[in-house]
C-alpha cells in the first residue's frame, strides 16, 4: 500500500481532478503513480509537462523506453520497471530487448552507446568526463539528442525516487529489478 494517499479520480476536485482527467484522456487509464503524485497537483503537473515535452523531442519512443528501463534498473525501481516494460512492449520492444535494455544493451550499437552514456550520467551524478561525451557523439548523437538523454535520466530519477519513497502500488504486470541475470 502506498505510503502517501492514493487519490481516487472519482473523488478528486479542482486542479487535481483536471489533471487526472487529462491523464485518463491521454492514456485511457489513471496509473497509481499519478494518483499519488496528485496529492500535490504541482508535482503531477510538473511530471506531465516534463515527460510530455520530452515525448515531443528528438528521441524516438523505443529509445526513450530503453533509457527508462536502464535507469530504473540501476535505481532498483520495481514500479517504473513494470510500467516501462509494459510501455516498451507497446512501442515494439521484444521481451528480450526489454531485458537487455535493463542491462544497458540497446537494440543497436548506437542505442547501446546512449544507454552507456545515460548510466554514466547516473552513476557520476552528472560529473561525466570528456570521454563520455566523445563516445556518445562518436555513436552519432548530436548535442540536442545528448541533452535529451541527460533529461531522460533526470526525469526517470524523479519518477524512480518518487515511486520508491512512496511505495506506490504497482498497477502494471509486476517486474522486479532482481529479475536481471
N, C-alpha and C positions, 0 to 999 in steps of 0.2 A: 504494500500500500504506500502510495506517495507520502512523503514527509511534509508536503505542503498540500493545501486543499486542491482538489480537482474540481474545477468549476463546471457545473452542468450547463451546457449551452442553452437548454430549455429554461433555465432559471437566471441566466445572465441578463444584465441590463446595461444600458448606456454604451460606452465605448467598448466594454468587454463583449457585449452582445454583437455589436457591429463587426468587431474583429473576428469573433468565432464564426459568425455568419459568412464572412468573406472567405475564411479558411474552408468552410464546408462547400461554398460555391465553387471554389477553385479545385479542391481535392475530392469532393463528394463525401468526405469523412472529416471528422474533427479528431486528430490524433491526441492522445493523452498529454503529450508534451505541450501542445498549445493550450490545452485545458488547464495545465498547471502554470504555464507562463503568464496566462491572462490574469492571474491574481494581481499582477501589475500590468495594466494594458500597455504601458510604455515598454516593458520587456518584450511582450509579444509583437508589438508594432515595430520595434527595432529589429527583431529577428526576421519578421516578414519583409521589411524593407531591405535589409542586408542580403538575405537569400534571394529575394526577387530581383534585385539589381544584378547579382552575380549570375542568375539564371539567364539574363539577357546579355551576358558578356561574351567574351571571345571563346571560352572553353565549351566544348560540346557536353551533352548530358552524360555520356559514358565516362568521359574524363572526370567530370565533377563527382560522379558517384565513386569512381575508383579512388579519388583523393579522399572523399569522406570515409571510405572503408579503411584506407591505410591509417588515417589519423585516428579514427575511432578504435581501431585495433590497438594502436600504440597507447591510447588513453584508457583502454580497457572499459569501454562504454557499451554494455550489452544492449541498451535501448537503441543507440544510434547504429550499432552493427545490425540489429534486427531490422530497423527501418531502412537502412541503406542497402541491405541485402535484398529486401523486397523491391525497393525502387530500382536498384541495379538490374534486377531481372526484368522489370518493366521497361527499362530503356535498352534492353538487348544483351546484357551481360549473361554469360552462361554461369551455372553454379561453380564450375572450375575457375572461370575468370574472376568471380567474386572472391573466392578463396585466395587466389593468387594475388589479387589487389590488396587484400588484408596483409599479405606478407611483403608487399612493396613491389610486386612483379606486375607490370602493366600488360595490356593486350598487345602492345607493340614496344619496341625498344625506346621509341620517343616517349610513350606514356610511362614506361618504367623510369626514365630519367626524371619525369615530372614527379613521380611518387618518391623517388630517392631524394629529390630536392625538397619536397614537402616534409619528409621525415627529418631531413637535416634542419629545416626551419624549426620544426617542432622540438627536436632534441637539443638544439643550441639556443632555444628561446629567442630565435631571430638573429642570433650572433653568427650568421653564416660567413664563410670565407669567400674570397675571390674565386677560388677553385670551384666552389659550389655553383656560383653564377656562371662561370665559364662552361661547366659541364651541362647545365640546363640550356644554355644558349647554343652550345655545340649540338645539342639534340634537336635544335630547330625552333626553340621557343623565343619569341620576341619579348620586348620589355613589358608590353601590355599583358601578355599571357603570363609572364613571370609575376607581375603584380597581382594577377588574379589567383595564381597558385598560392601565393602568400595570404591573400584574403580568404581563400577557402580553408587554409589551415586555421586562421583566426576564427572564422565562422564555426568550424567544426569543434574547435577547442571550446568555444562558448556553449554550443549545444551539448557536447560531451560532459563538460563540468556541470552544467545545469542539471542534466539528467542523472548524473552520478550523485551529486549532492542532494538532490531532492528525491531520489529513488522513484522516479516516475514509473508507473506500472507499464510494462511492455504490452502494447496492443498490436503488434505485428508477430508473424511466426518467429518464435524466440531463437536467437542465435547468441552464443556466448563467446567471449574473447578467448576462452580456454580451448575452443574447438580447432584452433590452428595448430597443425603439427610442425 
